[in-house]
Amino acid sequence: MGKSRRLIELMMAVNRKRKFTVKELAEEFGVSARTMLRDLQELSGMGVPLYSQVGAGGGYQVLAERSLPPISFTENEAFSIFFASHALRHFSSLPFKASAESALRKFYRYLSEDVKRQIDEMRHRVDFFTQTRQERADYLEILLQASIRRLPVTINYGIRENEINQRTIQPIGIYAHEGYWFCPAYCYLRKAYRLFRADRIRSAVLADAEALTTTVDVSEVDLTNWGHHFYTKEESVDVKVKLTAKGIELFRDKCWIFPWGEVHSSDNGTGILEMGIFPSEILFFAEYFFSFGAEAVVLQPEELREAIRRKLVRTLEKYNVPK
């Protein structure tokens, strides 16, 4: 095996093993211990973060921030990576934003000049307009990592300083909509699934899972199905809304709020939306269905109908012409 190929495979091996001795690697690659020691020194010079320990049980280990082996990309594959990054540029907060920018700078440096020109031109020819929000979501990385590793997180959550409360959650994942980031999670305080806006999370640290009196198995819950776990029949209020054909279209445009709502369509193009909400969300959904105008009529519950009527009265009062 040539030296350059051996170094690439060695880089892959040390990343996979994390902890090893020179003797173990020398035997695996069929070289002398002295040759292997030189190879490891070369890897360290190339940026692989190796740490040596002396004494019994010693050896080498790779620090937490590992380097990946060289990967070959076609020009179109390189172009697609910059395209994907460009699509997210309007978000004020992104997970791993600093790392992504560092990776792209390294990538760009080694591209040919003609590919660089195409990438620079692409940035002026295509865009994905998303509302740029002033509110920052500073804990996206920990929320995402906790959802991947299924670890609980203790957060301080609230809009205003006097409303902030501490709770422990088990994140399901994170998703973005209209410039905001959201985190559906199991809340140990409420003993139910809740949806958190990430910019309202003021602090977040990994919680001590052993200190929790109960744990919840969320292994089967992800962003594709979490809505079905959001409400329980005992705590929810049944909602029925009559939608015109235009109302169904509006609902489909805005159904990210509650992807578990179900519309039963009729032959004439209208439909009935059925869903469950928390009693505490009556005012929120009054605002939501009020925005549909005449394209939606709430049939039940009466508390939601009354909240919309009050909004209609207040709106009409603003349009009354004084005599």
N, C-alpha and C positions, 0 to 999 in steps of 0.2 A: 504494500500500500504506500503510495506517495505521501510525502510529508503534508502537502496542502490538504489532501483529502483526509489524512489522519487528524489534522487539527480541527476540521469541520466536524468529523464524527466524534472527536474528543469533546468539543464544545457541547454537542448534543448529549453526550454521555454524562458530563458533569452536571448539566442542567437537570437531567433525569434523576441522577443519584442524590444530589444535594450534599451528601457526605461520603467521603471515600479516602483511601490511602494511596500513596504512590505505587506501592507493591500491587494492590488490586488492579489498578488501571494498567500497569505494565504487563501483567499477566493477561489481561483481557485483550490488549492490543498487540501482544507478542513482541514487545520491545524491552530493552533494559530499563532498570529503575532510573539510571542516569539520563537516558533519552526521554523518559516520561517526565522527569523533573524539569528538563529544558522545555518540553512542550507546554507544561503547565505555566512556566514562567512566560512563555510567549503568549499564551491565552490571557494571562493577567495583564500583559502589556497591550493587548488588543481591547481591554476594557471589561473582561469577564471578572466579576467581583469575587475573587477567591480569598479565603481566610485560612491561615494555617494554625493548627494547635499542636503543641509539643507535649511529650509525656505519654503515659499509658492512656490508651483510648484516643490518642490524638490522630491527626491526619489533616485533611483539607475539607472545607465545606464552602458551599456557595452562599453568599449573603442573600438576604430576602429579595433584593432587586436584581433579578437574573437577566442576563443578556441572551437573546435568542440567536440561533445560528443563522448564517447568511441564507437568504431566500431569493430565488430568481423570479423576476416579474417581467411579463411582456409590457410593451408600451401602453397597450389598451388597459391592462390591469393597473398600471401606475396611474393612468389618467382617471380611471374609475375611483380610485382612492381619494384623489383630490376633488373629484366631483361630489363624492359623498360628504366630504368635510365642508365643502362650499355650501351644501344644502342646509347645514346647521348653523350658518354664521350669524343669523339674526337672534339666536338665543343668548340672553345675557349670562346664563349659567349652563354649563355642560359637565357631565361627569368626565373626569380625566382630561379636562381641557388643557392644562399645562403639558401633560404627557403627550397628548395628541399633537399639539403645536410643535413640540420638540421633535417628535417622530417625523412630521411632515417636513420640517427644516432639514433634517438629515437626508430624507428621501429626495427632496428637491435638489440638494447639492450635487447628487450623483447622476441626475438625469441629463440626457443630451440636450443641446441648446434648442433644437427644433421642437422637442417635447415640452421643454420649459415654455417656449413661445406659445404653443397650443394651450397649455394650462393657463397661462396669463390671459390669453384671449378668451378662454372659456369663462373666466370669472366675470367678464363684461357681457356675456351672451346668454347666460341662463341664471335664473334665481328662483328661490322658493320663499315667497313672502310670508313671514310669520311676524305677528306683532312683537316688537321688541319691548320687553317689560323692564321697568326700573327696578322692580323687586328682584333681589338675588336669592338663589337657592344654593346655599353654601355647603350642604351636606348630602349632595346627590351620590357621591362616591360611597360613603359609608352606608347609605340606604340600599344602594345597588349591591354592594358586597354582602351586606347582611341578608338580603333576599336570596342571593346565590348560595350562601353558606348556611342559610336558615338559622340565623342568629338573632336574638332579641336586641333591641336598641332602646335606650332611655333617652327621651327627648323632652325639651321644654317647648311648648306649643301655644301659640296664640297670636292674635292680630295686634293688640295693644298691650303695653307693659302691665297694666293692671288686670289683664285677662289671661296672662301666661300661666299654664299649669304643667306639671310634670307627669309624664306617663311612660309606660314601657310598651313598646309595640313590636310585632313581628312583621317586618315588611314583606310584601308579596312581590313587589317590583316597583318600577317607576315608569311613568309615561308623560309625554308632553302634549299639550293642546292649547292652541291660541297663545303661545308664548309662556304659558305657565307649566310648571312641573307638578305632577300629582303622585302620591304614594298610597295605594291601597294597602291596608295592613290589619292584622288582628291586634286589637287594643286590649291589654290585660286589665285596664281600669274599667272599661265598659263591658268586658267579657263578650265582645262581638267584633265583627269586621267594620272598619271605618275607613273613610277616604280623607287623607291629609294633603293639604297644599304645601308643597315643599318649601316655598318661600316664607311660610309662617312657622317653620321649625327653626327656633332660635339657637338650639344646641343639640348635638346628637353624639352619644358615645355608646359603644357596645356594652350591653348590660351583662350582669353576672347571671347566666342561665340557671346556675345551681341555686341561686337565691330565690328564684321564682317558686311560689308554692304550687303552682300548676303549670304545665306546659301544654301547648296545642300542636297537634300534628298538621302542618300546612304543606306537607310534601305533595299533595295532589292539587293544590291551589296555585294558579298562576294568573297572568294577565288575560288569558283567554277565557277563564271561567270564574274569576273571583266574584263577579256580580251575583252569581247564583248563591253565594254564601253570605251575601251582604245583609240581607234581612231574614229574620225568622218570623213565622206566622204569628207567634205570640206577641211580638213587639211592633209589628208593622200595621199600617192603615191601608186598606185596599182603596185604590184610586181607579176610576174609570173616566175616560175622556173621549168624547165624540170628535173625530177629526174629519175635515173635508179632504178631498184629494190633495189640495195644496197643503193642508195641515199635516198629512202623512209625509209629504216631501220635506216640510220644515222639521218634523220630528226626526227624520232620518239624518238631516243635516246636523242636528243637535243631540242625538241620542248618546253621545259619548258620556253624558252626565249619568245616565242609567242604562247601560247596554243590555240589561236584563228585562226591560219593558217589552211587552209583546203587543203587536197591533194585529187585530183580526179584521181583515179587509172584506168588504162586501162587493157585489157585482157592479154597483154603480160608482165604485172608486172611493167611497168613503170608508171609514174604519172606526173601530173602538180600541183604544189603548187601555191595557190593563197592566197595573204595576203596584208595587207596595212602597210606602215611604215611612219614615219615622214621623211621629206626631210633631217633633221639634222642627221638621222641615216644611211645615205648612206654608210659612211666609216665603220661603225660598221658591217653592213650586208655584205659589201664587204669582210671583214675579215671572217665573218661567213661562207659564201658560198664558199670562197676560200679554206676553210679547208675541203670541200667535194671533192676537186680534180675534176676528170672527172665524178664523180657521180652526179654532178649538173651543169646545164647550165642555167644561168639567161637569160630569153627572154625579159624582160622589168622590169624597165625603162632603157633607154639608159645611164643615169648617173651612175647607179649601174653597168652596163656592162663595162663602161669605167673605173670605179674605180678598177674592178677586172682585166681588161687588164693591167693597170699600175702596179698592184702587180705582175702579171705574168712576165712582162718585167723586173722589178727589180730583181725578183727571177732568171730569166734566165741569167741576167748579172753576178750574183754571181757565176754561174756555167760555164761561158765562160772560156775556156782554153787559156791563153795568148800564142801567137806564139813566 
